[in-house]
Amino acid sequence: MPVDVVVEVSRKIHFNVIEQPPAAWTAQQIVGASPWDTTPCYLLRDRDGIYGDYCQRRADGMDMGEVLIAARSPWRSPYVERLIGPIRRECLDHVIVLNEQHLRRVIASYLS
């Protein structure tokens, strides 16, 4: 199950879990990642098709610049990898995830 985590340099702002995210859901996560009516300056993202026209319009509407990482280069996204790596090593490698709701609880507990 893909895990969507939004990070502001060293703070975790927002996370969500869904098995097969549609573009509209992904675009809504961009809004959910803007706490207290503030908007991040940039959306750092990979080249996944989920960030299609819908997400690009949402980011443009929020005056957010998009920064694409190089194709097939996950190490080019150090902020995301710095968070996802510990989640995998310290949390998910030690738990058998039963379903989506269980994954949400496990990650919420880990992040708190």
N, C-alpha and C positions, 0 to 999 in steps of 0.2 A: 504494500500500500504506500503510495507516495505521501510524504509528509511535507507540508508547506510551512516553512519557518521564515519569518521576516526578522532581520537583525539590523539594529542601528549601531554600527561600529561594535560596541561591547555590550549593548543591552538587547535582550530578547524582547521584541515588541509584540509579536503575534505568531501563533502557530495554529494549524488546522490539519486535518487528516481527511482524505477521501480516496476511494479506490480508483475511480476513473474520472478525473476532474474535467468538466466541460469549461469552455472558454469563459462563459458568464460567471461561473463560480470563481475561477481564477481572478477575473477582473474585480469581483467583489472582495476578494482577499486583499487586493491592493488598497481598497478603501478601508477595510478593517485594520490595516497596518498603519493607518494614519491617526494615532491617538490624539485626543485633545485638540482636534481641528488643526493639526499641523500636518504638513505634507513633506515627505522626504524629497530631497533635491533630485535623487537619481534612483532608478530601478535597475539594479544589476541583475541580469538574467542570462540564461543560456538560450540556445536557439531552438528550444522545443516548440513544436507546432501549437501547443496550448496557448502560447502567447501570440495569438493571431491578431487580426484586425481589431477585434473587440477589446482586447487588453491594451493595444497600442492607443486606441481612441480614449480609453479610460485614463491612461497615463498622460496623454496629451491634455485632456480636460482638466487634470489636476496640476498642470504645469510641471510635470516630472520628466526629466530627461531619462532616456533609456540607454544603458550601457550594455552592449552585447559582449559576452566572453567569446573567445575564439572557439571555433567548432572543434568538438572532441577534445576539449582541454579543460577538464574539471578543476585542475590545479590553478587555473587562471581566476578562480573565484575563491580567494583565500578566506574571506569573511564567512562565507557559507560553509566551506569545508572545515573551518576551525570550529564550527558549531556542530555540524552533522557528524564529524569524526567522533567526538566525545559521546554524543548521543548513542551512536552505534556501539562503541567500545565499552562505555561505562553503564549503559542501560539496556539496549536491545539485544546485545550478545548474551545477556544473562536471564532473559525473559522469553517465554514462549507466548507470543501474542495470539490471543484467541479470536479476536474480531476487532472491528474498527473502534467500537466504544472502549474496549480494553486498551487499545493503542493510545487513544486520547487520554485516558486516565494515567497510563504509565508515563507518557511524555509530559503531561501537565505536572505530575508529581516530580519528575526529574528536573524540569525547568524551575519549579518553585524551590 
